[in-house]
Amino acid sequence: MSISPQVFENTKVAFAAKTDGDLQQAKVLFTLMANNRLVELGSSLAISALQFHLPVAPLFRWTVYNHFCGGETFEECKKVIRQLEESNTGVLLNYGVELKETDEDFDKALAQNKEAVEFASGNKAVKAVCVKPTSYGRLALFEKIQQGTKLTKAEQKEFERVKERFDELCSYAASKNTALYIDAEESWIQDTLDAMVEELMSRYNRESCVVFNTFQLYRWDRLAYLQKQIDKAKTDGYLLGAKLVRGAYMEKERERATEKNYKSPIHANKQGVDEDFDKAVALCLENINAVYVCIASQSEQSNLNAMQMMEEKNMEPGNKRVVFSQLYGMGDNITFNQAKLGFNATKYLPYGPVKEVIPYLIRRAQENTSVAGQTGRELSLIKKELKRRKGC
């Protein structure tokens, strides 16, 4: 099999499960999201509405929520999961609630994640459960630890409870033979999280790869960190789980670096990000005996590069150690064409109560406006498919 550079142009495969009505709705949504000012205004209004407890959930449900999320419950998600499975596509399940502050909320997130693991263990289409660290502990606590500031006795107990939550979830996931993808966060708390995840990988990734860390390659230091982690896993005799992404907090990171007068952790330009992402993929594939990798990218070129690297190394498309993923609601031309060729294609599928998931949806809309050409590409593909269906 020789992989053509035109592989992602096949919109018939990409949108096979979409009706004309689905595509028209998506066209309207991405047209609105292409307007940066509208996204900025809408995000501000939504945040204010949430603060004042105004009923904005219904509006979100019938627009961005239905497009980017699987549902409020596992039962609602089942329909989406079945549709994806029919296209030979798996799911990375994510409880899309974030930025909580109380132990009650953190314990609730743990319970929810354990339910997700239970659900995943009985549904072969669910390939992993994604976990957001700030749903298990306070951001301010993680930041204080990273700064090296001495914790009070109460804070020490609080952090012990955070680690206990993670350990309880990993132990449960291991017992259910289910993978956990730990999301990355902002650079000013990431070192704290990395240390926890490294310890969990060393403990639970001996026989199989249960725990995955996330490497944000828009940071200029992450490629070297990935190499260090591969070396450590080899030396200590465990499997490295690596989810590769470009990153989700670019503007926030740069603004904070300017405000606090330190060197930005973000690459100076897109070329640097793209090069490091592709190098990270190559590094994982070169060390595949010690690594399980999830290549999570909306970039057609990076996905094509990864697929061609696998081909050059005589790796089967369905190699169990390599998973590809795009966001549910985007990148269908990548996902479903990969699935058709036999690659392990998945969708990152958030779920949860509409009101609770709104912060995630706002962030998703803001990210799309910051990635040059992303929304425009989605629109052009939708229009191309609608035109093809009309026989034009």
N, C-alpha and C positions, 0 to 999 in steps of 0.2 A: 504493500500500500504506500503510495506517495501522496503526502498531504498537500493539497493545492492552497496557494495563498488566497484563493477565492472561496475557501470553504465556508466562510461566515456570511456570504452574500445570498445564500439560499433561504429566502424568506418564506417559501412554501413550507419547509421543514420547521423553521423558527416559530411560525404562527399557526401551525396545523390545528392546535387545540382552541384557537381563538375564533369566535364568531365575528361577522362584520360589525355587529354592535359593540363587541368587546374592543375591537380595534378603533372604532370611532371614539369610544370613551377614552381610550388610552391616548389617542391623538389630541383630544381636548386637554387632558391632564398635562401632557408633556409640552403642549403649546403654552399653557399657563406657567409651568415650571421653567420655561426658557426665559421668562421675564424676571430678571434679577430683582428689580425694584418691587415687583408684585410679591415675590417670595419673601423678601425682607419685610415688607409691610405685613403680609399675612402671618409671618412667624411672630412678629411683635404683637399683633392683635391676639393671636392664639395664646401666647404666653400670658398676656394681660387677662384674657378671658378665663384662663385656668386659675389665676391668682384670685379673681373675684368670683370664682365658682359659677361662671356663666355656662349655659348648656351648649357647648360647641361640639360635643362628642358626635351627635347625629351628622353634622356637616362633614366631619372628618371620616366617619364610617363610610359614607357613600362616595367619597372622593379618594384621597390618598390611602386611607386605611385598607379599603377593599383591594386596592391595586398592589400594595406592598406587603400586606399581612395575610396570614392564613385564616385567622378567625380569633374569637375570644377564648374558645375552649378547644380541647383536643378533638372533640366531636365535630366541631366546625372545621377544623384543620383536615380531617380525614378526607373530605371531598377534594381539596386541593392536592393532598398527598397522592390520592388515587389517580388523579389526572396526570400528575408528574410521573408516577410510576408507569403509566401506560406509554409514556414516551421514553422509558428506560432511564429516568432521571430520579435521583435520590434527593433527600432533604437534610439540611442542617437546621435543627429546630432551636429557636431562640425565644426565650421569654423576654419580650421587649420592654420590660419595666426597668427604669434606671434612676440614679440619683436620689436614693432614699437615705434616711438619716437615723432611723431608730432600730433598736434590736428587734422589735416586733416585725418591722418591715424586712429586716435581713433574714430572720427565721422563716418568715413567710416565703421569701425568695428561695431559700434552701428547700423548703417543703415542695414548692412548685417545681424546682429543678429535679428533685427526686421523682416526682410524678412524671416529669418529662422523660427521665431515664427509664422508668417503668413502661411508659408508653412506647418508647423507642425500642426497648428490648423485645416487644411483641409485634413490632412493625418493621419488617426488613427494609422498607424504603427509607426509613429514618437512619441516616448514617452516623449522626453525632448530635449531641446536645451542646449548644453554645452558651457560655456563662459569662456574664459581665461582672467583674470583680467588685465594682462599686455598688452592686446589689447585695454584697455580703459584708461590707464595712464602709465606714465614713471616709470620704476623700481626704478630709482634713487630717484624719489619723494617719493615713498612708503617707501624706505629705510630710507630716511631722517626723515620722520614722525615717524617711528618706533624707531629711535635712540633718539627721543625727541628733535631734533635740531629745533630751531625756524625757521619758514618759512618766507620768504619775502612776501610782499603783493602780488606780482605776483604769487608766489607759492601757496599762500592761495587761490587765485582765480582759479588757475589751479586745485587744489584739489577739490574745490567746483564743478568745471565742471566735474571732474571724478565721483563724487557722483551723480551729476545730470544725467550723462549718465546711471549709474546703475539704478537709480530710474525710469528713463524714460523707460528703457527696462523692469523692473519688473512690472511697471504699465501696460505696453502694454501686457506682458505675462499673467498677471492676467485677463485682459479683454478678452484674447483669450483662457483662461483656459489651458494654456500650462506651463509645469514645466521648470525651469531653474536650471541647475547644474553649480555652480560656481567652477571652477577648483582651486586646491591648487597650491601654488608657493613655492619659496625658503623660508626657515625659517626666513631669515633676513628681509622679507617684509610681512610675513604671519600674524603677529599680526595686522598690519594695515588693511589688507584685511578682517580678521576675524571680526574686529569691524564693518566694513561696512556691511558685510553679516548678522551679528547678528541683526543689526538695520533693514535691509531689511526683514528678516524673521519675526521679531516682527510686522512689518507693514503689510506684505502681506500674512502671513501664518495663518490668523485667521479662515477663512472658509474652505480653502483647502490648500494643500501644494504646493506653487508656487516656493519658493526659497530653494535650497539645498546648504549647504556648504560641502566642501570636507575635510575629515580627513585622513591624511597620517600616517598610523600606523607604518611606519618604524621609526617614531619619538617616543622616550620613554615617552614624555609628553602628547601625544594625547589622550590616553585612559582616563586619568583624565580630560582632557579638554572636551571630549565627555560627560562624566558623568555630568560635570558642566553645559554643554549646555542643556542636557536633563532636569536637575533640573530647570534651568532658564526658559525653555519653559513651563514646568508644572506650575511654579509659576506665570508667566506672561500671561498664557492662550493662547499660540500660538503653532503651530505644528512645530516640528524640522524636517527639511529635512537633512538627512545625507547620503552622498555618501562616502563609505568606500573603501579606496585603500591602497596599501602598500606604494607606493611612487615612484617618478620619478627622483629624483636628488641626489641619495645616494653618488656617488663619488664626485660630486661637493660640497656637504655639508661637507663631511669629510675633503676634501682638504682645504676648507675655514677655518674650525675650527682649523686645524693644522697650517695654515698660520697665522691666527690672534690670536692663542693661547687661545682658549676658549673651553669649553667642547662640544664635538660633540653632536648635537641633535639626532643623529641616534643611534639606538640600536647597541650594541656591536657585536651581531651575529644574524643570520637568525632565530634561535629559538625564540629569544625575539620578533622579528617582527611577526612571525607566531602566537605566543601565544597572543599577544596584538590584532592582527586582529580578531582572533576567539573570544576573550573576548568582543571586540567591537560589533561583530555580536550578541553575546548572550545578551549584554546590550540593544541593539536596540530592539531585539525580546521580551525581558522581559518588555520593556516599549512601546510596539507597539501601545498602545492607544494614545501616545503622539508623536510618531515618524513615519516618512516615511523613508525607508532605501533602498539605492541602494548598493548591495554587488558587487563591481567591482573588480574582481580578476581573474587572470589566473591560480591560484592554484587549482588543482583538489581536494586536501584534504580540503581546506577551503570551497570550494563550497559544497562538500559532507557533511562536518560538519554542514553547514548552513541549508542544505536541511533536514538533520536528526533532527536538533534542531526544525525546523518547524513541522516536523512529530511528535516529542515527545510532542509538545505543542498543538497538534491537530489543527494546522493551515492549511487551504487549500493551496495547491501549488500555486494557482492563487490569493492568498491574494493581494489585490491592493496596500497594503502598503509595499510590499517587491518586489524589482526588482533585477534581476541578470544581470551582464554585463561583456562581454569580448571584446577585441579589434577586430575590423573587420580585417580579415586576419589571426587571431590566435585563438586558443582555441575552434575550431569548435566542437571538441569532447565533450566539456563542454556545450556550448551554445545549440546545437541542440538536445542533449540528455535531457537537462533540459526542452526545449520546448516540446519535445515529452511527457514528464511526466506532463505537464500542468503548469510548473513554468513560471513566467514572465521573459522570457529570452530576452536579447537585445544585440545588437552590438553597440559599440562606433564607429561611422562612421564619420571620418574627410572628409571635402570637401574644394574646393577652387582652385585658379589658381596654376598650377603645381609649377611654380617658387616661389610663395609665401609660399607654403606648404613644400618646401624642408627642411627648418630648423626643422620642426616637424618630418619629415621622418628620418633625420640624428639622432635626439634624440631617435627616436623609435629604430633604428638599434643599437645605442650605449647601450640603456637600455637592449635590448635582450642579448647582449654579457655579461652584468654584472649580469644577473640572471642565476645562475648555473643550467644547465640542460634544460632550457626553449626551446632553439632552437633545441637541441637534441631530446626532447620529440616530438616537432612538426614534425621533420623529421621521427622519428620512426613510428608515426601514419600514415603519408602519405605513407611510404613504406609498412606498414601493409595493408592499403586499396588497394594499387596497386597490392599487392600479392594476396589479397582476390579476386579481380576482375579477376585475371588470373586463379583462381581456384587452386592455389598452396596450 
